[in-house]
């Protein structure tokens, strides 16, 4: 682990060199291959060194993070202002996420969990498009910091109670207050309905790289926290979790309806993230093996799918200079080859086979219905409306009369096709490895 951490530290000077953009991207790809070569299917921590280590869950989260960062840099080719600073902030973000997913100590996990907010805030404030980005950044910071303070207090209480903050040393805790304090920050990050208001704002105002990392990895920090902490709160969880399940599934249904009323492409994709994550949250709260597996697979599949859709929205935005649906009509006439990727990623978003989303939803539906058959109604609505808004996004942007205000237009270039291809291929081919997840 330390070898990879030091590799990231020693990359800092490269960020401030001229014309090192592709070199840094190449090093990230090299890191991705290095981690991939350490392929292991272990439920125990391996590669332990200095409070950092890697197990099955953090291994996949690391791969997802690095993959999204490589694609972020590929998507951000048009950034010209403060390019060196941009590279440095991405490196800082990768560093904080790396240490969050690899830490063996709860306090180190907490520190880097919070630290990852700062580079994201800089991405939104520095390279966002509209003046509202300041409000979006403040929303994000206030929501997450308010949620994080109770967690810090509960960590001190845990240390006082157990004399250790190592994940491996912690025992069961039977306290409702502790449970709520601990998971509140994860509910905000995930985000649960009622606590999700920061997310659409942050997504819409962020640049393409910010949207990709937010959708691809930052939302997954909440899920990762649930995976790590849920086992210490089994007693409280069995009494309390049904409330969170009902709220999240009801919220997923409402948000699916909100998606059908969106005019802004980015806003629709951001709200669809909340709808997908509400299913995953219900899977975690069912506390069954199927639920955990399904939610974990949903985190990975949603990271790739949502990130790809944001790339597509950005590609259209770079051509039409608008994110509004009615300005982006009839793209099938203008960019026919790009329309295939719109179709593939929208179909993955609605969990059509052979995407990873389908597999995740099968597991999640099983775990939620086995918890209570009454929840079947919400699951049914969420699945139906996820198909509805994905088709709405696709048909509204690709079909219809062309916008004749566009006088110059270019088809997609190779970089953009490669970017979308690298989103779609893992999303639809990882399902061949499904027996590893179960």
C-alpha angles and dihedrals in degrees: 000000000000091000090061093043091052090047088059093047093051091050091070095090090050090062091064096049120100119253095006095123096108092039091058090047089052091051090052089052089050090052090050091054090046092055092042090055089057088065111163136160098211129142089200129076114265133176088042115184131152100340092315126103145143134237134170096285099043089044092062092041090053091050091049092048094050093044092052091046091053090050091045090058090047090052094046096063092120094061108114104156117084092349094166092051089049091055091048093051092049089050090050090050092049090048093052093046091047092054092043093056094042103044120117093192121077094217093052087048090052095048095051092039087061095037092059087068093067099062089043090052090050090050091053096043097040104041105019120122109227133049088243088075089091091059090046091052093049091048091053095047095045094047095048097041093048089052093046099055096070088049092055091051091049090050090056089049090050091051091050090048100043104021091228140071098197114123090229094053101050121109135204114293120206104196128113093204093052091047094052093043091050100047098037093085091048091050089054093047095045086043117236120198110272089029096056101085095104093057105068090043093050092046096048095048097040122095117249092270091051092049091049096051092042093051096035103044117354094066088050092062088075092052091046089053090053091051092052101040106033093081092062092055102047094128096050091038094058090056100039110029098084090068092055090044093054093046093048095047092045088048091050090055093048092046090050087058090047089054090059090059098050122117096181115079095211092047091052092051091047092052091046087058089060091050092051093045091051088063091048091049091052087051091054091046092053085067093211126130090242091052093050093046092046094048092047092051089045089055092055096042094046090048091059098037099046092044090052092050091051088052090053092049089050093049089055091044092054089056103039099026089224135091094199115118095225091055091051099052125135096020088153087075093049105036107019095164091052089052090071090061090047088055095045095048095042090051090050089050090057091049099251117165135295092027123108089239090069092055091047092050093050090055093043094049089051094050095044095047092046087054092054129342090213089072088063089088094060093044090051092052094045092051093046096047093044086061090046098053093041090055090044091054092047100043095041094052099038104038134047133056117335120248102250091194087082108093099166125036137164128204119235117290126225094263091058094047091049090048093054093041090055089053096048102042099060090041092058102032103047088074087076086068094050095121087067092061097051 
